[in-house]
Every structure is written in C-alpha cells, then in structure tokens.
Amino acid sequence: MVRIRRYACPSELVPVLEAALAANGYTIELRYQENSKGYDALVMRQGAASVLFTQTATSDQCEIDIWGEAQHTAAVLLESLPLNLDKLPTLQVEN
C-alpha cells in the first residue's frame, strides 16, 4: 500500500515552495507540462521522496502530492514554512 500525503495552496505560493524544496536538495525531475486534461504538473525529487505540484489553468489553487519512503521529511519541511497550506486527506493506493 502506497500512502500519498496531499496538500493544497494558492498557486502564487508554488514558487516559494519550489525554492524551499530546492534549497533542501530537491531537484526537478519533470518540468511543468500540461496534460490532455489541462493540468500543469511539476515533479521534484530527493532520494526516496517525490513531490508533485498540479494545477489547472482555470484554478487559483495548486495541489501537492508527496510520496516515497522519505515523504515524512518533505511533509515536515513544507509544514514548517509560514505559508497557508491546507492538509487534504491522505490517499492510500495499492501498488
């Protein structure tokens, strides 16, 4: 079972979150790309933790998904920032 921690935040905070992750060793694995459903996505990774940012052009909100064995470290980092992050229900997906 794979657990995915989820958050939401205003889109204008995404550059701050990206910079915080980059300052802590995360690198961009997949640059912003739009998929067929109109979602933009960015994936950053460090070791055993990956962070996915997704948003649609029609929304001012960004969703953040964190997974991997070291997801706790990424979640603690994001939650330590003085920003308005909304915690969403954790997803559990069978692998």
LOLUMMI-422351 format. One record per residue: x, y, z of N, C-alpha, C in turn; residue in three letters; residue number from 0. Coordinates in nm, 3 decimals. Example, Ala and Ser with C-alpha at 12.3 -4.5 7.8 and 13.67 -1.06 7.14 Angstrom:
<sites>
{{1.319; -0.569; 0.780}; {1.230; -0.450; 0.780}; {1.320; -0.330; 0.780}; 'ALA'; 0}
{{1.285; -0.225; 0.708}; {1.367; -0.106; 0.714}; {1.290; 0.003; 0.787}; 'SER'; 1}
</sites>
This chain:
<sites>
{{0.084; -0.117; 0.000}; {0.000; 0.000; 0.000}; {0.090; 0.125; 0.000}; 'MET'; 0}
{{0.064; 0.213; -0.093}; {0.139; 0.338; -0.103}; {0.054; 0.449; -0.043}; 'VAL'; 1}
{{0.113; 0.526; 0.047}; {0.044; 0.640; 0.107}; {0.094; 0.768; 0.040}; 'ARG'; 2}
{{0.001; 0.854; 0.006}; {0.034; 0.982; -0.059}; {-0.022; 1.094; 0.027}; 'ILE'; 3}
{{0.067; 1.176; 0.080}; {0.025; 1.293; 0.157}; {-0.015; 1.402; 0.060}; 'ARG'; 4}
{{-0.122; 1.473; 0.094}; {-0.175; 1.572; 0.000}; {-0.199; 1.706; 0.070}; 'ARG'; 5}
{{-0.174; 1.811; -0.006}; {-0.195; 1.948; 0.042}; {-0.253; 2.031; -0.073}; 'TYR'; 6}
{{-0.306; 2.147; -0.038}; {-0.349; 2.244; -0.138}; {-0.303; 2.381; -0.090}; 'ALA'; 7}
{{-0.279; 2.470; -0.185}; {-0.238; 2.606; -0.151}; {-0.269; 2.698; -0.267}; 'CYS'; 8}
{{-0.270; 2.828; -0.242}; {-0.287; 2.922; -0.352}; {-0.170; 2.908; -0.452}; 'PRO'; 9}
{{-0.200; 2.917; -0.578}; {-0.098; 2.898; -0.684}; {0.021; 2.992; -0.670}; 'SER'; 10}
{{-0.002; 3.112; -0.618}; {0.109; 3.208; -0.609}; {0.215; 3.164; -0.509}; 'GLU'; 11}
{{0.186; 3.065; -0.425}; {0.285; 3.015; -0.329}; {0.378; 2.909; -0.389}; 'LEU'; 12}
{{0.344; 2.857; -0.504}; {0.423; 2.747; -0.563}; {0.570; 2.784; -0.582}; 'VAL'; 13}
{{0.605; 2.903; -0.634}; {0.748; 2.935; -0.647}; {0.822; 2.934; -0.513}; 'PRO'; 14}
{{0.756; 2.974; -0.406}; {0.817; 2.972; -0.273}; {0.840; 2.828; -0.228}; 'VAL'; 15}
{{0.743; 2.742; -0.252}; {0.757; 2.601; -0.216}; {0.867; 2.533; -0.297}; 'LEU'; 16}
{{0.871; 2.563; -0.427}; {0.977; 2.508; -0.513}; {1.114; 2.550; -0.463}; 'GLU'; 17}
{{1.128; 2.678; -0.429}; {1.257; 2.730; -0.381}; {1.297; 2.665; -0.249}; 'ALA'; 18}
{{1.201; 2.646; -0.159}; {1.230; 2.581; -0.031}; {1.276; 2.438; -0.052}; 'ALA'; 19}
{{1.208; 2.365; -0.140}; {1.249; 2.228; -0.169}; {1.388; 2.226; -0.234}; 'LEU'; 20}
{{1.411; 2.314; -0.331}; {1.541; 2.320; -0.398}; {1.654; 2.352; -0.299}; 'ALA'; 21}
{{1.627; 2.441; -0.205}; {1.728; 2.478; -0.105}; {1.760; 2.361; -0.013}; 'ALA'; 22}
{{1.674; 2.261; -0.011}; {1.695; 2.143; 0.072}; {1.731; 2.020; -0.011}; 'ASN'; 23}
{{1.782; 2.042; -0.132}; {1.837; 1.933; -0.212}; {1.743; 1.867; -0.310}; 'GLY'; 24}
{{1.619; 1.913; -0.319}; {1.527; 1.856; -0.417}; {1.560; 1.910; -0.556}; 'TYR'; 25}
{{1.548; 1.825; -0.655}; {1.574; 1.866; -0.792}; {1.449; 1.840; -0.876}; 'THR'; 26}
{{1.439; 1.913; -0.984}; {1.325; 1.897; -1.074}; {1.346; 1.771; -1.157}; 'ILE'; 27}
{{1.252; 1.681; -1.145}; {1.257; 1.557; -1.223}; {1.175; 1.572; -1.351}; 'GLU'; 28}
{{1.068; 1.647; -1.343}; {0.981; 1.671; -1.458}; {0.935; 1.816; -1.451}; 'LEU'; 29}
{{0.973; 1.895; -1.550}; {0.933; 2.036; -1.553}; {0.785; 2.049; -1.582}; 'ARG'; 30}
{{0.732; 2.168; -1.557}; {0.590; 2.191; -1.582}; {0.552; 2.147; -1.722}; 'TYR'; 31}
{{0.453; 2.060; -1.727}; {0.399; 2.012; -1.854}; {0.249; 2.004; -1.841}; 'GLN'; 32}
{{0.179; 2.040; -1.947}; {0.034; 2.032; -1.947}; {-0.008; 1.898; -2.006}; 'GLU'; 33}
{{-0.104; 1.831; -1.941}; {-0.152; 1.704; -1.994}; {-0.281; 1.726; -2.072}; 'ASN'; 34}
{{-0.339; 1.619; -2.120}; {-0.458; 1.629; -2.205}; {-0.581; 1.681; -2.133}; 'SER'; 35}
{{-0.582; 1.677; -2.000}; {-0.696; 1.727; -1.923}; {-0.676; 1.873; -1.881}; 'LYS'; 36}
{{-0.568; 1.936; -1.925}; {-0.544; 2.076; -1.893}; {-0.474; 2.100; -1.761}; 'GLY'; 37}
{{-0.416; 1.996; -1.702}; {-0.342; 2.012; -1.577}; {-0.196; 2.040; -1.606}; 'TYR'; 38}
{{-0.138; 2.135; -1.534}; {0.007; 2.155; -1.537}; {0.066; 2.075; -1.422}; 'ASP'; 39}
{{0.181; 2.014; -1.444}; {0.242; 1.932; -1.340}; {0.393; 1.954; -1.334}; 'ALA'; 40}
{{0.446; 1.949; -1.214}; {0.589; 1.959; -1.188}; {0.622; 1.853; -1.083}; 'LEU'; 41}
{{0.730; 1.778; -1.103}; {0.774; 1.679; -1.005}; {0.914; 1.715; -0.959}; 'VAL'; 42}
{{0.932; 1.721; -0.826}; {1.064; 1.742; -0.767}; {1.095; 1.618; -0.682}; 'MET'; 43}
{{1.224; 1.585; -0.673}; {1.261; 1.463; -0.603}; {1.392; 1.479; -0.529}; 'ARG'; 44}
{{1.398; 1.412; -0.414}; {1.524; 1.398; -0.341}; {1.524; 1.259; -0.280}; 'GLN'; 45}
{{1.618; 1.177; -0.320}; {1.626; 1.042; -0.266}; {1.496; 0.966; -0.283}; 'GLY'; 46}
{{1.439; 0.924; -0.169}; {1.318; 0.841; -0.171}; {1.190; 0.921; -0.148}; 'ALA'; 47}
{{1.193; 1.049; -0.182}; {1.072; 1.132; -0.169}; {1.049; 1.208; -0.299}; 'ALA'; 48}
{{0.924; 1.208; -0.344}; {0.886; 1.283; -0.463}; {0.771; 1.376; -0.428}; 'SER'; 49}
{{0.771; 1.494; -0.490}; {0.668; 1.595; -0.466}; {0.610; 1.636; -0.600}; 'VAL'; 50}
{{0.479; 1.622; -0.615}; {0.409; 1.656; -0.738}; {0.323; 1.779; -0.714}; 'LEU'; 51}
{{0.342; 1.882; -0.796}; {0.257; 2.001; -0.795}; {0.167; 1.993; -0.918}; 'PHE'; 52}
{{0.035; 2.007; -0.900}; {-0.058; 2.009; -1.014}; {-0.155; 2.125; -0.998}; 'THR'; 53}
{{-0.191; 2.183; -1.112}; {-0.293; 2.286; -1.112}; {-0.351; 2.299; -1.252}; 'GLN'; 54}
{{-0.472; 2.351; -1.257}; {-0.535; 2.375; -1.387}; {-0.528; 2.524; -1.416}; 'THR'; 55}
{{-0.538; 2.557; -1.543}; {-0.533; 2.698; -1.584}; {-0.652; 2.776; -1.530}; 'ALA'; 56}
{{-0.761; 2.707; -1.501}; {-0.883; 2.775; -1.454}; {-0.892; 2.786; -1.303}; 'THR'; 57}
{{-0.791; 2.740; -1.231}; {-0.795; 2.741; -1.085}; {-0.682; 2.825; -1.028}; 'SER'; 58}
{{-0.708; 2.888; -0.915}; {-0.603; 2.963; -0.846}; {-0.543; 2.880; -0.733}; 'ASP'; 59}
{{-0.575; 2.749; -0.731}; {-0.524; 2.657; -0.629}; {-0.429; 2.555; -0.693}; 'GLN'; 60}
{{-0.332; 2.513; -0.615}; {-0.238; 2.409; -0.657}; {-0.252; 2.293; -0.559}; 'CYS'; 61}
{{-0.249; 2.171; -0.611}; {-0.248; 2.054; -0.525}; {-0.106; 1.997; -0.519}; 'GLU'; 62}
{{-0.068; 1.950; -0.403}; {0.066; 1.896; -0.379}; {0.051; 1.754; -0.328}; 'ILE'; 63}
{{0.115; 1.660; -0.395}; {0.115; 1.520; -0.352}; {0.258; 1.480; -0.319}; 'ASP'; 64}
{{0.276; 1.412; -0.206}; {0.409; 1.369; -0.163}; {0.405; 1.218; -0.141}; 'ILE'; 65}
{{0.500; 1.146; -0.200}; {0.505; 1.002; -0.181}; {0.650; 0.956; -0.175}; 'TRP'; 66}
{{0.667; 0.831; -0.137}; {0.800; 0.772; -0.124}; {0.832; 0.744; 0.022}; 'GLY'; 67}
{{0.934; 0.663; 0.043}; {0.971; 0.622; 0.179}; {1.012; 0.740; 0.267}; 'GLU'; 68}
{{1.064; 0.848; 0.207}; {1.108; 0.965; 0.284}; {1.008; 1.080; 0.277}; 'ALA'; 69}
{{0.881; 1.049; 0.251}; {0.782; 1.155; 0.237}; {0.764; 1.237; 0.364}; 'GLN'; 70}
{{0.787; 1.176; 0.479}; {0.772; 1.249; 0.606}; {0.864; 1.371; 0.610}; 'HIS'; 71}
{{0.986; 1.356; 0.561}; {1.082; 1.467; 0.561}; {1.032; 1.582; 0.475}; 'THR'; 72}
{{0.979; 1.552; 0.357}; {0.925; 1.658; 0.270}; {0.804; 1.724; 0.334}; 'ALA'; 73}
{{0.717; 1.645; 0.396}; {0.598; 1.700; 0.460}; {0.637; 1.791; 0.576}; 'ALA'; 74}
{{0.732; 1.750; 0.658}; {0.778; 1.833; 0.770}; {0.835; 1.965; 0.718}; 'VAL'; 75}
{{0.912; 1.958; 0.611}; {0.968; 2.080; 0.552}; {0.858; 2.175; 0.507}; 'LEU'; 76}
{{0.763; 2.125; 0.429}; {0.656; 2.212; 0.379}; {0.570; 2.267; 0.493}; 'LEU'; 77}
{{0.541; 2.183; 0.593}; {0.459; 2.228; 0.704}; {0.532; 2.327; 0.795}; 'GLU'; 78}
{{0.665; 2.329; 0.789}; {0.741; 2.422; 0.873}; {0.744; 2.564; 0.815}; 'SER'; 79}
{{0.707; 2.577; 0.689}; {0.707; 2.709; 0.625}; {0.588; 2.791; 0.673}; 'LEU'; 80}
{{0.608; 2.922; 0.689}; {0.497; 3.008; 0.736}; {0.402; 3.043; 0.622}; 'PRO'; 81}
{{0.344; 2.940; 0.562}; {0.256; 2.958; 0.447}; {0.121; 2.893; 0.474}; 'LEU'; 82}
{{0.023; 2.931; 0.395}; {-0.112; 2.879; 0.411}; {-0.130; 2.751; 0.328}; 'ASN'; 83}
{{-0.089; 2.637; 0.387}; {-0.108; 2.507; 0.321}; {-0.227; 2.437; 0.387}; 'LEU'; 84}
{{-0.318; 2.388; 0.305}; {-0.431; 2.312; 0.357}; {-0.400; 2.164; 0.344}; 'ASP'; 85}
{{-0.410; 2.092; 0.454}; {-0.387; 1.948; 0.452}; {-0.512; 1.879; 0.397}; 'LYS'; 86}
{{-0.492; 1.795; 0.297}; {-0.602; 1.716; 0.239}; {-0.592; 1.573; 0.291}; 'LEU'; 87}
{{-0.699; 1.495; 0.276}; {-0.693; 1.355; 0.321}; {-0.581; 1.277; 0.251}; 'PRO'; 88}
{{-0.513; 1.194; 0.327}; {-0.407; 1.109; 0.271}; {-0.471; 1.002; 0.183}; 'THR'; 89}
{{-0.409; 0.980; 0.066}; {-0.455; 0.873; -0.024}; {-0.378; 0.746; 0.008}; 'LEU'; 90}
{{-0.445; 0.634; -0.002}; {-0.380; 0.504; 0.009}; {-0.409; 0.428; -0.119}; 'GLN'; 91}
{{-0.303; 0.396; -0.192}; {-0.316; 0.333; -0.323}; {-0.243; 0.198; -0.320}; 'VAL'; 92}
{{-0.306; 0.096; -0.371}; {-0.238; -0.033; -0.380}; {-0.139; -0.030; -0.495}; 'GLU'; 93}
{{-0.021; -0.088; -0.471}; {0.080; -0.093; -0.578}; {0.097; -0.231; -0.632}; 'ASN'; 94}
</sites>
